Every structure is written in C-alpha cells, then in structure tokens.
Amino acid sequence: LASRREIASTTALLSVVLDRGIPEALGHQLYRRIRELILSGRLAATARLPSTRRLAEDLGVSRTVTLAAYDQLGIEGYIEARRGSGQYVRSLDRTEGSMARQTPPGRKTRAMPASSLHRDRPFDAVAPAWELFPNGAWARSLARGWRREGALAVSYDNWAGLASLRAAIADHLRALQGLNFTAAHVVITAGNTDALQLIAWALATPRAEVWVEDPGHMGARGALRRGGLEVTPVPVDSEGLDVAAGRRLAPGARFALVTPARQFPLGMPLSLPRRIALLDWANERGAVVIEDDYDSEIRFTGRPLASLASLDTGAAVLSIGSFSKLTFPGLRLGYIVGPERLVARLVRAREVAGTPVATTAQPALAEFISGGGFARHLRTLRQEITHRREALIAALRTQLRDEVMILPQEVGMHLTITLSDSVTARTSDEEIAALARTRGLNLEPLSSHPSTAPGPQGFLLGYAAWNLDRLVAGVEELARLLRC
Amino acid sequence: LASRREIASTTALLSVVLDRGIPEALGHQLYRRIRELILSGRLAATARLPSTRRLAEDLGVSRTVTLAAYDQLGIEGYIEARRGSGQYVRSLDRTEGSMARQTPPGRKTRAMPASSLHRDRPFDAVAPAWELFPNGAWARSLARGWRREGALAVSYDNWAGLASLRAAIADHLRALQGLNFTAAHVVITAGNTDALQLIAWALATPRAEVWVEDPGHMGARGALRRGGLEVTPVPVDSEGLDVAAGRRLAPGARFALVTPARQFPLGMPLSLPRRIALLDWANERGAVVIEDDYDSEIRFTGRPLASLASLDTGAAVLSIGSFSKLTFPGLRLGYIVGPERLVARLVRAREVAGTPVATTAQPALAEFISGGGFARHLRTLRQEITHRREALIAALRTQLRDEVMILPQEVGMHLTITLSDSVTARTSDEEIAALARTRGLNLEPLSSHPSTAPGPQGFLLGYAAWNLDRLVAGVEELARLLRC
C-alpha cells in the first residue's frame, strides 16, 4: 500500500524530463533533477522514493539509469536506504539548499565534511595499498628528479610529457609486456579518464561511435562521451567482448575500448580468437582499438596473453595505463602508448587544448622507475597483495561457502564474486551494499555497473588497502549481512 | 574573382551543418568539420578558404565562430595565412589522415613534433617568467614537504586539498587582499579551468545561465559550458561589466563570472558602483558571483579596489585563482575561496566525481608559501617584471608612437594595446598576427577573444618570459610588420 508521502514523491518524480539529445548521461540528469527536487523542498525530508524498477518503468528508461541516480544520491547523502523498505529522502540542514545563504567568512572554522565514499573501508575496490608506498624513497626522488630536470619541467614545452618519463615508461612496458616501444610512442596523461577524453577529442570526428564492453566501466563511458563520442555497449560472454555482436550493433564504429587482460567487472580475459577478430575488424574498418590492461602489473598465476599492442597486425592499437593504483591516488600520472602518428596527433591536441599534465611529479616518477625504486615497490606490493588476496579467499571459502562464488581471475587488486541463488532469492547486491554502508563496509555491487541486460549479482571486493585482520573481520561482517 | 579552387572549397564548406542543440561551441564544431574535410581530402591541399566574414554570412553564424575555427586550424597547422590573400589549406603528410596507418613500433624513434603554439616567443601573453623560478628552493620544498606530509598526501582523503596548503593560501590571501578566510573556506583546484568546471558541476542545475564578460575569455566560457551552464555574454564598457544589460539579457541567471581587478582582455577595473550593483543583483536573485582577480599579485601602481569577496554584503562570492602563472605552467594548482557552505558542496562534488587534484606538489607548495620562499620569489618576480614592462612600454612609445595606443592598466603580466585607425584601415589584428607567426612573434589579437559586437583591434602583449633585449627586438619586428 502506497503511503501519501510516497504518492507525493512519485508525482514530483514524474515531472522529471530527461533529455536524450544532450551528451549528459541519463542517470546523471536524473540524479541532478532529483537533487533539485530535494534541495527546493518539493521532495520533502523522509519522503519515500519509488523503487528503481518502478521509477524506470514510469520514466521509460532502463533500470541502470535509476540505479545510477539513486546510487549517486545515496553517496552524496541526499537519500538513504532503510532495510527492507526502500529509499528515503534524508533530512538536510535547512540552509544547504540556498546557494546565497552563507556563514560570514572567518567566524567559524568547521572542519571539512568527512569523506562519504569511505574509500578507507573494506572492500573498496578502488583503494590502492597506499600505506605500503615508500614515502622516504619518493621524497628523495622528488628532490633528485627536480634538480636534474626542473629547468625542463618549468617550461611550456611538455605537451607530450617529460622525455625522461616517457623513456622510463617505454622501458617498463618492454620489461612487463615485451612491447617494443620507445619514448616517441608514449604520451603522458593524468590517468585513464584523461587518456580517454584526449583520445576521443584528438582522433574522433564528432559523434563517432565507440564500442564499449557491456557490462563495463561507467567512468570510462563518461569520459568517452565527454570527449564527444557515441557510446555503443557491446555484450561480453565467457570469452570477453563479442566482436560479431559489435559488428551487428555498430557496424560503423571507429573505436573500441576493451579490458583484454581481465574484463571489467567480470574478470575473464579476452580470448585469443576474439583478440584476432577484434584486430581484423579494426584493420578492415580503419578503427582504433583502445586497450586497458589495468592491474596487469599484479599477476598471481599463469602467463599473460600477449597484449593487443604487441600483436603486430597493422591495426591501430592504443594502450592506456595509470600509475595511481600502483603508488597513491593523488599521483595522477598515466600514459597512452601506440603508433607514432597517433601519438603525435594526441600531443598536438593537448597543445591546442592548452592544459599540460602537471609536471611536478614527472621527473620524480622517471627517477623512481629508472632508479629501481618502482620495481622494488612492485615486488613488495605483489608479495603483500598476494597475502591479502589469499587471506580474503580463505575467509570467503570458510565463512561463505554456500553464499558466494569466486570467479576465476589471475591478476589484480580486487576479486569478483557472485551471489548464490539462495541469496538473490531474498535480496539483491544493491540492497546488501546499501545496508553494508551502515555497517562500515564499502561494497561495489556488480549490478551497479552499466549493463543493458541483467547480469550476475555480486561484488567487486578490493583487498589491496587492508591488513589481514581487517579483511577477515570484513568477511565476518559480510557473512552476517548475507545471512540475516 | 573567385578561382575554381575557391569555389570548390566554398561548396565543401557550405555542406557543414552546425548543431546549436549540443553544448560543443559552434567555433569548435566548425573547426572539427573543416578538419574532417581536410583529412578526408574533400578540401584539397592549397585550396583557398573563403574569408571568415563571407563564411560566417554563408553559414548564418557570427564571425566569432569562423574566426575561432580558422584560428585553431591555423595553430594546428591545417591551414596557413598568405599575406594579403587569405587562408589556404596546407599540404599534409598524406598518411596523417588515416588513423589506421601506422609506423610499426620500434622501427623509428623520431622526436616529438616541435611545439606549434610557440609559447616561448614574444609576446605570448600566457607564458610566465618561468626562468626566474627558484628550482633549487623548490627541490628542497618538494623533499621537505613530502617528508612532513607524504603519509597524508598518499591517502584518499584529500578531496578539499591538503589542509596545510589550504591554510597557507588563506594566509596568502589575507596578506594580499585582507580576506578574512581560513583553511575551511578554501578548496584546492588544478587551476582556473578546473575551478570553473567544478563550480558549474557542483552548484548549478542543468542549463542554468551564467553571465560572462563580452569580450571575454574563451577558455573560461568553454569550461562553464562543459560544466553544463548556458553562457550569456554581457557587454563591458569603460566601467567593466554592464550589470543593467545583464539583467535585461539574462534576468534568470544564477551565476556571473567577472574579472574585477582587470577586465580580460580590455584591462579596466570593475568600478565600485558596478561592484555594488553586481552584488545587489546576486543577493536579490540568490546568484553566485565568481571573481577571477588574475595577475593581482603583480601590481605596479595604485591600490587595488577591495575584492568582491571582501565586501561583506551577504552575497555569495567565490574567488578563483591559480599559482601556475606565478611559478611555472606545469604546477597546475589553484584555489576557490568562499563561504563554507558552498566550499563544502564543491568538496563533496569532487569526491563524487572521484578524481582528486594531484597531491605531489601540494605539500611542497604549502611549505614554499609558509616558509617564505614564495614571498621571496614574488618580490623577484615583481622587480624583474617591472623592468620588462617598462622596457616594453618605452620601446612601444619610441617605435610605434603613431600606430598603437597602450591602454591604462595597473597590474599584470601583459599589456593591452590597440591599433590606430591608420593601421586598421590597411589590415587587421588577425592578419598581422598570422603574418607575425612567420616572423618569430606570437601575438594574441584582441579580436580573437569572443565578442558579440566588433570591439577594438589590438593585441595582448605578454612580457613576463623574456629579457629586455628580446622584448626590444620583438618591438622592432612588430614595427616592421605594422609599417609594411
């Protein structure tokens, strides 16, 4: 039975108009419209929101859209889940909504609001093992690197990134993946989001289509859209991206973004036949394949399949990568490697845009890599991460044998687990995640990743950032959540 | 008499369709469409393009749009100006246009293409005095800052920026402008573009309107648009932004962006009556005023008008600023200061977006400011910049007395000059700038700044990055250009 409050909130929400003609994702539009309704008071505090399924039907959008909007509103503290009874508008500080009302400067000095994403809580899948980062060695690299290259790093001519860092990255990739690249094949980025926006902006004609994996990475899709591309989700199966489906769904696409070493979020590698089919398509169409072998520096068993960039088929392949997860999130340095002609166009586009990647950390990272500090850190990281991973797997097997399945995966800093039917018959990964937030856990539900078809329910469990006790305690808490 | 080539190019260009329904600026759309035509060969090498005026008429857009497009194509080397006869398509390396064609990796190691923006040439208005930056002191600040705060800087909890840097900036602004702010009123940004996008994204409802100065800063307009705002140009007169015109043109606007200390690009300060009128409007409408007192650390004469943020009228004012021009362009650190409630919302939005500002340089800049290194550098900078400015003014007065007028301006790292009628009768600032590029000068024409009405012709002349000999030689070259 719908309460009066719920009817009022549903009426307010049905007034929402989403615009498919603008590049802003529908989920984000919906999030902003609901936030407006809350801030303006049209959605009252404690009002119950319709379910994501019902709202999706009413608005004529997919449930992904409503889930994305509710999730963001939840993260920002505008709404909250109550166990077994759905989502409610939280009561806000009354002055929050008025942009003009202010505390006069200097009278109060309240601290910043505490982080609401809780990246420091298990099992956040993005948090790196930052407490293992060797701060002393980094401080030395900072001073040494700047003394050596500061005069270069202060100048304007760093559109490609510092030559020393580009050379160090080429060496690193040669050792890691056997890629025969030099500094001229590398452009420095501020991370993967920056890399995707730059590629889209520099190489694409407006509204060109790009294949992305479905399910896949929301942030990557957003970056490609902001760069001006039309995103076409292409389903993945047990071998990874379904190239034949891509040819059917978007035959004229000029780009494809794939996670070949380990599909995000499901974890399987792209099979060799699919790799070849993808490169054949790219060759045939003159398309560019973008590969993101994230986490490939951390490998537990087996040998990696050769990266797409190393298969010398003549297809245009750009590999992107980031150092932030291997060091600390504020490093904000990554790279694109690929054919010189494409790299030169990326550099030129960066110059035209006029915003260089920050240079302060570049001489230091070059020095850290070429001086051996990074390799030492990677060894420590691999060892410690292996212990953490094993402890997490053992705890899951002991405590949640019947409730979860661990998907096979050979690399990485998170596990992908799925929920058994006995669990999903009672509840959903989204509901468990909402409840977990109130219990000190940060779970990333599989179904929060954009997907056109309903996929498996489960979680990405990060394990990089916590010691063994904290991981085991986290699994105990998760077990209580899954059983009650 | 139009040649056959020109007719062909005009026909190709008339096929261009611009879409006013998408947020991408029309100038950028046009640039991308023309680039497509060139890369696909539909606009042949050496084809002459129609004039910006004629193309604007044919496409039914303002000349600002065609000028912006041609300018970007020129910078990227797709087209070139030939003296007295307009713009031509340059002959490109034939494989440039094919994304798929590549040099096999590792076979060649050509250097990166040389910078085509020539920020190192007089009178680039963006180039800071980077060669004066004290690299030794900075290397020490890097190591010291990281030893002190590295453990904090590697964590995820830096959405507002490091507390030490926020406090140091609050102190700096108190000393500079008498602003009574503390760390809680400051959020760290990656510079002004980042600041404007964050403000738009975090505080605006989609399609909210923002007043911008006309003429004004193209990059700032782009950042506000990318953040989802509708940009309304409001004319400036001798007192700065015409607030009454803003009320007529966009009565429902929720934001205004102004450069009160020194209007960009014309140089006059916003008068006190206009400041009050602007704040009254903001108070009345619950709007947010964004002020960018760029260059205010460099002042030659007079006392500054009180910043908008320091006028305690209750209106919501956010001040933005950047350290990159006062240090080096790759620093990429700046700030937003304002009422705590707005700042808290900016921080939360940053957290939701999930991309922190790079942290490596933050402890170092905090240490550099609070340890006195930055104040020492500012003194050096002011002294040296004053000499450079005086040398430039003297040379202009000696050599170009009849051709240019220097607009009055009390602060900054560039001069604004206008061309006399005798010059503009024969040529335009755009044409002179195009020619100057072939003579080793980098001139920024006044008419390249977006403006709905035709404004004065002239240049922004940067003088920060060159020694006196180079500046004087630059004026001699400019004199030859203006006289021939």
HADDOCK unambig.tbl for C-alpha pairs under 7 A between the chains (distance, minus, plus):
assign (segid A and resid 22 and name CA) (segid B and resid 22 and name CA) 6.06 0.50 0.50
assign (segid A and resid 32 and name CA) (segid B and resid 205 and name CA) 6.85 0.50 0.50
assign (segid A and resid 99 and name CA) (segid B and resid 286 and name CA) 6.37 0.50 0.50
assign (segid A and resid 99 and name CA) (segid B and resid 342 and name CA) 6.88 0.50 0.50
assign (segid A and resid 100 and name CA) (segid B and resid 283 and name CA) 6.88 0.50 0.50
assign (segid A and resid 100 and name CA) (segid B and resid 286 and name CA) 4.74 0.50 0.50
assign (segid A and resid 100 and name CA) (segid B and resid 287 and name CA) 6.32 0.50 0.50
assign (segid A and resid 100 and name CA) (segid B and resid 288 and name CA) 6.78 0.50 0.50
assign (segid A and resid 100 and name CA) (segid B and resid 315 and name CA) 6.03 0.50 0.50
assign (segid A and resid 100 and name CA) (segid B and resid 316 and name CA) 4.95 0.50 0.50
assign (segid A and resid 102 and name CA) (segid B and resid 316 and name CA) 6.91 0.50 0.50
assign (segid A and resid 102 and name CA) (segid B and resid 339 and name CA) 5.59 0.50 0.50
assign (segid A and resid 102 and name CA) (segid B and resid 341 and name CA) 6.36 0.50 0.50
assign (segid A and resid 103 and name CA) (segid B and resid 339 and name CA) 6.07 0.50 0.50
assign (segid A and resid 103 and name CA) (segid B and resid 340 and name CA) 6.52 0.50 0.50
assign (segid A and resid 104 and name CA) (segid B and resid 339 and name CA) 6.85 0.50 0.50
assign (segid A and resid 105 and name CA) (segid B and resid 180 and name CA) 6.18 0.50 0.50
assign (segid A and resid 105 and name CA) (segid B and resid 181 and name CA) 5.77 0.50 0.50
assign (segid A and resid 105 and name CA) (segid B and resid 339 and name CA) 6.19 0.50 0.50
assign (segid A and resid 106 and name CA) (segid B and resid 180 and name CA) 5.37 0.50 0.50
assign (segid A and resid 106 and name CA) (segid B and resid 181 and name CA) 5.23 0.50 0.50
assign (segid A and resid 106 and name CA) (segid B and resid 182 and name CA) 6.38 0.50 0.50
assign (segid A and resid 109 and name CA) (segid B and resid 182 and name CA) 6.75 0.50 0.50
assign (segid A and resid 109 and name CA) (segid B and resid 184 and name CA) 5.71 0.50 0.50
assign (segid A and resid 110 and name CA) (segid B and resid 184 and name CA) 6.44 0.50 0.50
assign (segid A and resid 111 and name CA) (segid B and resid 184 and name CA) 6.18 0.50 0.50
assign (segid A and resid 112 and name CA) (segid B and resid 184 and name CA) 6.36 0.50 0.50
assign (segid A and resid 112 and name CA) (segid B and resid 344 and name CA) 6.55 0.50 0.50
assign (segid A and resid 113 and name CA) (segid B and resid 344 and name CA) 6.72 0.50 0.50
assign (segid A and resid 115 and name CA) (segid B and resid 157 and name CA) 6.65 0.50 0.50
assign (segid A and resid 119 and name CA) (segid B and resid 156 and name CA) 6.69 0.50 0.50
assign (segid A and resid 130 and name CA) (segid B and resid 154 and name CA) 6.04 0.50 0.50
assign (segid A and resid 130 and name CA) (segid B and resid 155 and name CA) 6.45 0.50 0.50
assign (segid A and resid 135 and name CA) (segid B and resid 150 and name CA) 6.10 0.50 0.50
assign (segid A and resid 136 and name CA) (segid B and resid 147 and name CA) 6.73 0.50 0.50
assign (segid A and resid 139 and name CA) (segid B and resid 142 and name CA) 7.00 0.50 0.50
assign (segid A and resid 139 and name CA) (segid B and resid 143 and name CA) 4.61 0.50 0.50
assign (segid A and resid 139 and name CA) (segid B and resid 146 and name CA) 5.57 0.50 0.50
assign (segid A and resid 139 and name CA) (segid B and resid 147 and name CA) 6.29 0.50 0.50
assign (segid A and resid 140 and name CA) (segid B and resid 143 and name CA) 6.29 0.50 0.50
assign (segid A and resid 142 and name CA) (segid B and resid 139 and name CA) 7.00 0.50 0.50
assign (segid A and resid 142 and name CA) (segid B and resid 142 and name CA) 6.04 0.50 0.50
assign (segid A and resid 142 and name CA) (segid B and resid 143 and name CA) 6.07 0.50 0.50
assign (segid A and resid 143 and name CA) (segid B and resid 139 and name CA) 4.62 0.50 0.50
assign (segid A and resid 143 and name CA) (segid B and resid 140 and name CA) 6.29 0.50 0.50
assign (segid A and resid 143 and name CA) (segid B and resid 142 and name CA) 6.08 0.50 0.50
assign (segid A and resid 143 and name CA) (segid B and resid 143 and name CA) 5.41 0.50 0.50
assign (segid A and resid 146 and name CA) (segid B and resid 139 and name CA) 5.57 0.50 0.50
assign (segid A and resid 147 and name CA) (segid B and resid 136 and name CA) 6.72 0.50 0.50
assign (segid A and resid 147 and name CA) (segid B and resid 139 and name CA) 6.30 0.50 0.50
assign (segid A and resid 150 and name CA) (segid B and resid 135 and name CA) 6.11 0.50 0.50
assign (segid A and resid 153 and name CA) (segid B and resid 330 and name CA) 6.99 0.50 0.50
assign (segid A and resid 154 and name CA) (segid B and resid 130 and name CA) 6.01 0.50 0.50
assign (segid A and resid 154 and name CA) (segid B and resid 328 and name CA) 5.02 0.50 0.50
assign (segid A and resid 154 and name CA) (segid B and resid 329 and name CA) 6.60 0.50 0.50
assign (segid A and resid 154 and name CA) (segid B and resid 330 and name CA) 6.27 0.50 0.50
assign (segid A and resid 155 and name CA) (segid B and resid 130 and name CA) 6.45 0.50 0.50
assign (segid A and resid 155 and name CA) (segid B and resid 328 and name CA) 6.92 0.50 0.50
assign (segid A and resid 156 and name CA) (segid B and resid 119 and name CA) 6.67 0.50 0.50
assign (segid A and resid 156 and name CA) (segid B and resid 329 and name CA) 6.46 0.50 0.50
assign (segid A and resid 157 and name CA) (segid B and resid 115 and name CA) 6.62 0.50 0.50
assign (segid A and resid 180 and name CA) (segid B and resid 105 and name CA) 6.20 0.50 0.50
assign (segid A and resid 180 and name CA) (segid B and resid 106 and name CA) 5.33 0.50 0.50
assign (segid A and resid 181 and name CA) (segid B and resid 105 and name CA) 5.77 0.50 0.50
assign (segid A and resid 181 and name CA) (segid B and resid 106 and name CA) 5.17 0.50 0.50
assign (segid A and resid 182 and name CA) (segid B and resid 106 and name CA) 6.34 0.50 0.50
assign (segid A and resid 182 and name CA) (segid B and resid 109 and name CA) 6.72 0.50 0.50
assign (segid A and resid 184 and name CA) (segid B and resid 109 and name CA) 5.76 0.50 0.50
assign (segid A and resid 184 and name CA) (segid B and resid 110 and name CA) 6.41 0.50 0.50
assign (segid A and resid 184 and name CA) (segid B and resid 111 and name CA) 6.14 0.50 0.50
assign (segid A and resid 184 and name CA) (segid B and resid 112 and name CA) 6.32 0.50 0.50
assign (segid A and resid 205 and name CA) (segid B and resid 32 and name CA) 6.87 0.50 0.50
assign (segid A and resid 205 and name CA) (segid B and resid 36 and name CA) 6.93 0.50 0.50
assign (segid A and resid 283 and name CA) (segid B and resid 100 and name CA) 6.87 0.50 0.50
assign (segid A and resid 286 and name CA) (segid B and resid 99 and name CA) 6.39 0.50 0.50
assign (segid A and resid 286 and name CA) (segid B and resid 100 and name CA) 4.68 0.50 0.50
assign (segid A and resid 287 and name CA) (segid B and resid 100 and name CA) 6.23 0.50 0.50
assign (segid A and resid 288 and name CA) (segid B and resid 100 and name CA) 6.71 0.50 0.50
assign (segid A and resid 315 and name CA) (segid B and resid 100 and name CA) 6.05 0.50 0.50
assign (segid A and resid 316 and name CA) (segid B and resid 100 and name CA) 4.96 0.50 0.50
assign (segid A and resid 316 and name CA) (segid B and resid 102 and name CA) 6.88 0.50 0.50
assign (segid A and resid 328 and name CA) (segid B and resid 154 and name CA) 5.00 0.50 0.50
assign (segid A and resid 328 and name CA) (segid B and resid 155 and name CA) 6.90 0.50 0.50
assign (segid A and resid 329 and name CA) (segid B and resid 154 and name CA) 6.59 0.50 0.50
assign (segid A and resid 329 and name CA) (segid B and resid 156 and name CA) 6.46 0.50 0.50
assign (segid A and resid 330 and name CA) (segid B and resid 153 and name CA) 6.99 0.50 0.50
assign (segid A and resid 330 and name CA) (segid B and resid 154 and name CA) 6.27 0.50 0.50
assign (segid A and resid 330 and name CA) (segid B and resid 356 and name CA) 6.27 0.50 0.50
assign (segid A and resid 330 and name CA) (segid B and resid 357 and name CA) 6.64 0.50 0.50
assign (segid A and resid 330 and name CA) (segid B and resid 358 and name CA) 4.60 0.50 0.50
assign (segid A and resid 330 and name CA) (segid B and resid 359 and name CA) 4.72 0.50 0.50
assign (segid A and resid 330 and name CA) (segid B and resid 360 and name CA) 6.84 0.50 0.50
assign (segid A and resid 331 and name CA) (segid B and resid 358 and name CA) 5.60 0.50 0.50
assign (segid A and resid 331 and name CA) (segid B and resid 359 and name CA) 6.30 0.50 0.50
assign (segid A and resid 331 and name CA) (segid B and resid 360 and name CA) 6.22 0.50 0.50
assign (segid A and resid 332 and name CA) (segid B and resid 358 and name CA) 5.47 0.50 0.50
assign (segid A and resid 339 and name CA) (segid B and resid 102 and name CA) 5.60 0.50 0.50
assign (segid A and resid 339 and name CA) (segid B and resid 103 and name CA) 6.05 0.50 0.50
assign (segid A and resid 339 and name CA) (segid B and resid 104 and name CA) 6.84 0.50 0.50
assign (segid A and resid 339 and name CA) (segid B and resid 105 and name CA) 6.15 0.50 0.50
assign (segid A and resid 340 and name CA) (segid B and resid 103 and name CA) 6.50 0.50 0.50
assign (segid A and resid 341 and name CA) (segid B and resid 102 and name CA) 6.32 0.50 0.50
assign (segid A and resid 342 and name CA) (segid B and resid 99 and name CA) 6.88 0.50 0.50
assign (segid A and resid 344 and name CA) (segid B and resid 112 and name CA) 6.60 0.50 0.50
assign (segid A and resid 344 and name CA) (segid B and resid 113 and name CA) 6.72 0.50 0.50
assign (segid A and resid 356 and name CA) (segid B and resid 330 and name CA) 6.28 0.50 0.50
assign (segid A and resid 357 and name CA) (segid B and resid 330 and name CA) 6.65 0.50 0.50
assign (segid A and resid 358 and name CA) (segid B and resid 330 and name CA) 4.60 0.50 0.50
assign (segid A and resid 358 and name CA) (segid B and resid 331 and name CA) 5.58 0.50 0.50
assign (segid A and resid 358 and name CA) (segid B and resid 332 and name CA) 5.50 0.50 0.50
assign (segid A and resid 359 and name CA) (segid B and resid 330 and name CA) 4.72 0.50 0.50
assign (segid A and resid 359 and name CA) (segid B and resid 331 and name CA) 6.29 0.50 0.50
assign (segid A and resid 360 and name CA) (segid B and resid 330 and name CA) 6.83 0.50 0.50
assign (segid A and resid 360 and name CA) (segid B and resid 331 and name CA) 6.22 0.50 0.50
assign (segid A and resid 360 and name CA) (segid B and resid 360 and name CA) 6.99 0.50 0.50
assign (segid A and resid 360 and name CA) (segid B and resid 361 and name CA) 6.06 0.50 0.50
assign (segid A and resid 361 and name CA) (segid B and resid 360 and name CA) 6.05 0.50 0.50
